[in-house]
Amino acid sequence: MIRALALPGIFLSVVLVDHSYAADARAGRQKITTCQACHGLDGLSKNPEAPNLAGQIEPYLVKSLTEYRSGDRKHETMNIVAKELSDEDIADVAAYYASIQVDVLPP
């Protein structure tokens, strides 16, 4: 049962993003200067209007940035910022934020 559920998710990840190269988290770290203004230096936002990106799931970040770039997802600032990103930039930025380990401490 779990195997059957996992396969559609894998298929969607492959279909949504065609990587002809491997995402590079180190390169992504060099590309996040603009992101840091709203999402924080470490991907943990101090801005109540901007979500945390640290530890976020990589395919979700790729999908979101791709949708902001195309205009399918609307946000005044993100549409402008994402418009300048290449597929490689998006993959690298997503890889970087996904690589940040976030520890959760329940109350």
C-alpha positions in Angstrom: 0.0 0.0 0.0 2.8 2.4 0.9 4.6 1.6 -2.3 1.5 2.4 -4.4 1.2 5.8 -2.7 4.8 6.6 -3.1 5.0 6.1 -6.8 2.6 8.9 -7.8 4.6 11.3 -5.7 7.9 10.3 -7.3 6.3 10.5 -10.8 5.0 14.1 -10.0 8.4 15.1 -8.9 10.0 13.9 -12.1 7.3 15.4 -14.3 7.3 18.8 -12.6 11.0 19.4 -12.8 13.2 18.2 -15.6 16.7 18.3 -14.1 19.3 17.7 -16.7 21.8 18.7 -14.0 22.1 18.0 -10.3 21.0 20.8 -8.0 23.8 22.4 -6.0 23.1 23.5 -2.5 26.5 25.3 -2.3 25.6 27.3 -5.4 22.2 27.9 -4.0 23.7 29.6 -0.9 25.4 32.1 -3.2 22.1 32.9 -5.0 19.9 33.7 -1.9 21.0 37.3 -1.3 17.6 38.7 -2.4 15.7 36.0 -0.5 17.4 36.9 2.8 15.7 40.3 3.0 12.3 38.7 3.7 13.1 35.0 4.6 16.0 35.7 7.0 19.7 35.1 6.8 19.3 31.5 7.8 15.9 30.8 6.1 14.0 31.5 9.3 11.9 34.6 8.7 11.6 37.4 11.2 8.9 38.9 8.9 5.4 37.7 9.8 4.4 38.1 6.1 7.2 35.7 4.8 7.3 32.0 5.5 10.4 30.1 6.8 12.3 28.3 4.0 14.9 26.5 6.1 14.2 22.8 6.0 11.4 23.1 3.6 10.8 20.1 1.2 12.9 20.6 -2.0 10.2 19.7 -4.6 7.8 22.0 -2.9 10.2 24.9 -3.2 11.0 24.1 -6.8 7.2 24.0 -7.6 6.5 27.2 -5.7 9.3 29.2 -7.3 8.4 27.9 -10.8 4.8 28.9 -10.3 5.8 32.4 -9.0 8.1 32.8 -12.1 5.4 31.8 -14.5 2.7 33.9 -12.7 0.6 30.8 -12.0 1.1 31.6 -8.3 0.5 35.2 -7.3 2.6 37.4 -4.9 3.6 40.8 -5.9 7.2 40.5 -4.7 7.8 36.9 -5.4 6.6 37.2 -9.0 9.2 39.9 -9.6 12.0 38.1 -7.8 11.3 34.7 -9.4 11.0 36.1 -12.9 14.8 36.5 -13.0 15.6 32.9 -11.9 16.6 30.2 -14.3 15.6 26.5 -13.8 19.1 25.9 -12.4 18.8 28.9 -10.0 15.5 27.5 -8.7 16.9 24.0 -8.3 20.0 25.3 -6.5 18.1 27.7 -4.1 15.6 24.9 -3.3 18.5 22.5 -2.6 20.1 25.0 -0.3 17.0 25.7 1.8 16.1 22.0 1.9 19.6 21.1 3.1 19.3 23.3 6.3 18.5 21.1 9.3 15.7 22.4 11.5 15.2 21.0 14.9 11.7 21.0 16.4 11.3 21.1 20.1 7.8 20.5 21.3 6.6 22.6 24.2 
